[in-house]
């Protein structure tokens, strides 16, 4: 056995070797374009429902005129419409195995090689209908601004949206093979026949135990949502909705199924590759990371039998063996090993597995062998793109595709209508427009239909091709045969004669001129000297069509549109709103500081030239000029957004607090900070961290030495409790009973109960909810009743098996003070209780609660089903932050006078200064205090103090603090209230 590393090294050598063997294309660029046009438009000849160009204007004898040119328009499941989609081959059944696969491969080709696809016609082929000219060389082309490949696949995705009806309903087949094959007539005629002869109402099939088909359906819709968005965003959104339905359905399945009405199509080889592909496409369509994670969760390997989820096959690539594309998608998602694996598959199974004339040597060699030529060539094209060698198609691609188009010993083309010698008798009912039920070679293809574009199954030995209508192994084709051929022809065209791709301007999110003199709008479409850019403000053209005006500089508000035009063939546009108003400020709803102990307010808007200001209780917070503000005290906060040239906007929010009041300190240089905490609780414990950390001290003040710009300390109310009272176990003895038995307990302090667990007596769950109402008594006095929130019933209580339920109380059970209480269920579900085995000692919380027993007087050792009681006492809040700041540029440092500095040297201090709340004064001896305003008027006075908190009633301004003893002034200091 070759080691994996050796195999990959060998593959790397091969990749460079094969790059040397490029080959001159056999056909002209125009001929390759024609081949792509034909093989793409082929799908319009497979349309079920309306707008089938093969059947255009066809009305068989005896068929009502309302059905002219229409095919199976009444497909439905009851009243649910299932018309549309594609006929599978030369018949009229809609098989999910090939339909979902084919549509995905067609779109994948466009996603990878968009420059290869042209726009010759519209969805309804109106140009051909009007002119009567249906050939590539004719005059009927009338482009509609949408690549033809998207027009064709949209007919399929319209149907796929119906297939993925919702998250639990998935349709995968309409019609049955045997009845469908009994008559050689067109679909227009067959729909009017009996059900036994393929007519309507046809059988429909849904909800298979299958993940493969819904995965390919979901992948196609997700990819279509991405590719079609420039042309119709609403349709793209609709595709994405149903792609997610398909995902939800596929996620519940882990199998694959074949055709339900016989052996027409076997089940897919593996669902995991298709599921991974769907997840990849959903990620690219939504940018939701979980889809990418899921896509990459499947393991990969080069071949089966190596224990991997997804693998390649030397048999080849087709609708039921599609590991290659999933591996390619994983490589695009960033799985570097997937790139190596695909390299090994391409080199080992394809490039080194050819006949003498370069054709692929595997696959089904008797029925449709040429599809494997096309399919593997497409995988090689993707491999080239992955490895950056796509500028020159590999020889393998030309060997296989040119053979199909007629480069062979017989000059035999295997695409109906291409070349001088192409299949004249394809096994296909609609192409002949014959309803005589005579499948004979004398049938001739009408002129309108001669460039059909169907690749027949053919043979790898051109001289043995049997061009006979009834030799269907040679002359029948199908939607899955053409799918990869279209993609590889587009790749060749993207190299030989790339088209001007449909680009759409992307002007980005709306912007504001506030704070700016101008804004440069960028179309984000590169100049190519072909496309033109036209810019408008409203309906006024501000920049005429120009091949170089990729950007536009604007200086005034308005709705600006960039219109991109390519030689008048197609046009796309995008718009952006430029405002001269600032966005509104929304600081959110009222917040309460407790847990967490701080709140971050955010003005939200960012932009060049934006400035920010904050106020608390309508007083400016000096130094707070950031977009965000961390608050740790109650008050009404206002955030103001300003910019030159625009009116300011503002928003406010009210902050309440259950926290104690913190006294912060700001120093002008390193030194001793005077921090304080005050409130109704305590004792207060000071810590170094918000949780855990080191206990520094206990008390209402703390004076640490600080030097860092900001040092944060945390204070905890040592009297608060947040605990759960629990029993020692729940395996209680004695018979199980049900009743209204509660618990008795002694409270050592006031507290509340917000949650507890119970064992409600539940005989069976029938969709009802569980709840309990408890009565709280102190002695014989009923204090209140408390009803829990309802919870959904999830389990019963019987024997020794029980299901606990956690009950929350919207209104907390309030134990008002120390004392003895009972808590007894009075309504709702009764509780289970046990006649013995009670152990209440472990339910006790020292200093808070002592559970003493049940409320039952006749069973003193019984245990009611009440436990895990969540108790809150005190604030129950997180630790309060207290800040020590060292900042020589702080306003207080700038206004502190020599007098203040001298006073501080003597032991007198006032902090914080300035302050927008209160000041704290400390004095080395007892003094009398007088507060004077700037006019020399006394506004406050205090006697015989050494420490003082003051100033909460002062209005903003400068004040003088006069300190005196025995009527004599001994010290003066200045303060600022803001």
Steps between C-alpha positions, in 0.01 A plus 500: 500500500631847412519728799276807486796738504665314214178498299455873545863569410456290188184697421684829542761388248227399258320833526804682370568235237153527350517875486768457236266309271264773392343485158373734232119510494357315200200728452480876462393723787171565315434128476560453872261789565240334280546169680446673835195688372346176370573283803365772730182570300444123497352537851227724359398202288467295821265742671184358648217748522525807278776665291643179351656629176500157334123487545436867419174542309450122479136388520431132425175404335214468747676696776333810640657826380562608859774235515686624193872459565443405865611185680344346811379830640263320738765309700391524863459317829136554582473877471875561543654617172799295381518621141833606352844348526679294235413181316774252566607364159307436180197428717292718733554376857657740749757295694659661805819295478609675180308827520647632825851386407486650150380841615774519762777407257373756247511776762837385634648543157371857483621573853853386414534619136259794458702654216416202280124552493318716251163672488332431167133474588230560758327252727196476269705494171298795372772605256492164325120492503471848350758447227425135427877448494606231747860426399828623645583659167159666469361836605281395790737575787346753740694512829320601817796602717508167686742221404317226312611238750311681780189531281506125444567398859238741633233283338635215713536699823143626464405134524753424776337766716181297472689176573645635827155605617595536865737352756314168513361460145716414199387391151743306284319346201205569274385234254584134455740345254294209372180690406710784360682268259193337345424769242734675252330839510591849612442620852223727371309192383600261779361720775152446350527119496391259771709462813598149381650660188691774682219757519380711786446501787849353540628332814703716738750384761608678814675469835761235416738363763769669296760767571662510157223652286393766753869586547554560128170691491610716794847551354351615168259744664773642726734545204221651290428749779858619472526508122157648426513771766638770262193451280218444749574525872147395599528180300843437649351533848220258410753245375689529827188444710428173320867401499479507879182290485690242296784515753261445790349203320832343398639542849247248632593230243799269481414287197465510123215371286452420133204558273182388675329348196762255376868481417528812285753658734677331787570674826794734525824336609542726806298782653782658702672656200176668389420614854847650539454681168168644617657627823783661305258683271289614795813642660591692184142625470457607865851528649371300797804326647311195628430389142872511420578303813246236402626480141855439622395248766501214247829316446625451144722260309607426145304176461240279673604254765727738690250569779418854391156661473562644152718351226578500130445209261707375210166402344449866421280789601122496445167573669542212747878516554571862588767505766731706277290814516462479879878463535549799268258705715688402816819624336328833424399518866868482598559130558854468359486122520196504270712672237754218525227235481345654188845516345544126559156420356557703184845362434446137600145444376470739204820632347675164526197293410448568129478318171761550232302792354483674840139411587407401851512124538241429771136562589206323341647403164174369351236754610592866476879466507557851364348662809805374688727665245324830567457451876862417572619778268297743710662372820841547335400860417411564865828339606688734267327801650582378850868465411519825303570336162172580327652747253570203270250212492661165564539265202258260671221757467548552127545125436164420657293804399632527144424131450137563606475794257634303203879471512512128433556252219142539374468878551196399702359760737297362787314827565175526304536786254871567543742445213450358152420153629292485815235256631197517269286254696525578870281294731285797605122539468469879487772582250308355201163662588338174393192361673444200273637254758753366245857496635673437164811639334293656226407776744680824419586788732315823400724792403418694819627216716804387306756678720365319803827479695437160658814294559403138435650209689711412199801273498875540542552336162348748255486247215267275699244767580152375412294808410170324554205643689434168670861433598454713807829398663666698218243766408327596822635782714386668815521803722785343699696423178513866398559653845879473528548537124351849530740582782814384324402674175456818703848450643646469149312813392623690807853435376456540123241778486390629841180704509455823688370364828195645666635720774283691742610820675528470876486842666486363853296617796337842516731776625484843661683818399506615862854584601626475141536736207445224242454127451649291220249245372659190348317269260750222582493390136836523327545702183534282187446762226177322400246569770378852572416664832212746530434676832174661610380697799131417506396536136773752414808372317807632681751296299421407141587154370875453527734203465724632778264651762530212742464744793305815573577770757186645661465807720125512558232271631287292263422156364781411262482225238782344300383342175735253335442433130672256265462608138126524547477122541431505873485751780526472879490761775523570871402798711612658825341765720728782612354696790597823676348397830661307779352166597273483802659409832340208680653410834254219560249430774529581867773296666554403861850461641529192712616203305702614312614796706575720197322578175654609172308766312567537128405795279536253215596712202856524375629729232768739391464828687255365757537626859337370816391654829341348806287652774376363828189661645549771236853584625789451256735215591841658453749295304241250369529539122486139377218330313441278802468572870532252784263601781506371853258735673132581468376806314362618169772484234492687171720417202549779245625444145635801308670570169569813301228598257221299667271547801601296803294202606468353846342223699454432868462205733422467868734287707385375838721322748478251783871548564649683796636849422866501395732791577771505234818710516707680239861590575723732303800275563580168664401495865240385749144474367208558734228254394169451677177301483168577669157345513250320721680165481833375623742408624681600179788288372761639258648274229751519216268338242134488400486133601726303728817712542672600823312640797673832578307644794155531655334834564355808338835651392820381339815706440732318261822637351445529122714598203328344198273724289194301616482244778168331563400350832183304567276518805264226607211528745608233747146481633349388169420135433438318174479130585292189441364291787513132399419164660761227534328280241174435319483124558252517782341193656145402564191498280443781256201723567350817363373792702539857615793454737760776519796590721552688824812711546664765712645808332799667658459809281282637223540333159310409185442170319510532121512137397463148634465144379194289563371151436144572382266207494453432128319183395542559126600783269223608265639831386411677826732734690635458852474782758464534876361776722662524845352669808750663740395502866663648808334317781131496414520820297501460123744755357452443127448249219755451221432323170786359293536537126360205306732242346414237241435153636792273408478201730293312757547388861448132567659239723863593556521698175438871513558812289601818681371832374674837551248771582575871472299769675431825312429656838765373739383335822585766757611396850474842667708452816646249741241259639320168452302429180319230303487469121212280384362418151139610469415490128627356174670162507513306824847392612640155551606428859667206670405355834856469628866559431493876540831673568454874529837577651674545165233744383613747763710804412681634802389850592212494250257206518442195719249254349335327795257252347181443304171679561336159559421433867419132454816407307784686675774326303339537162675691223303714252635534147655844557875552471774709335359826638676802346539771763601866458574724795640851490569653162617178341686723256839463343793676662496878459801648315683788668757690296831662596619723215841664453474770231695825503279631218176445688302822548543487877876506459474806278283698742672397822666819627808547710267549794356148444847353462612667822189377680558144385853519633354583841266199491186673368345331196185516289433233241399441234548855374331595272198281556155467348362331810640537854832601653680340793697722735758376748669718763781423744298666779144605581391802297190699407421516128338777292438459126504832308392551140684720248301803622622451855166371625491218756297208361580217748663471844604216732643490855751286687604260227816318397340309210207613290308398188337811355403682181216286368271807499750742345431634152779485238767766558809594702484516882728591788525269803584699813632297797508672843560435868359722773381746236844538340562387139784250498474363142331579166459264203331527158258246350311468171158339468407404141 
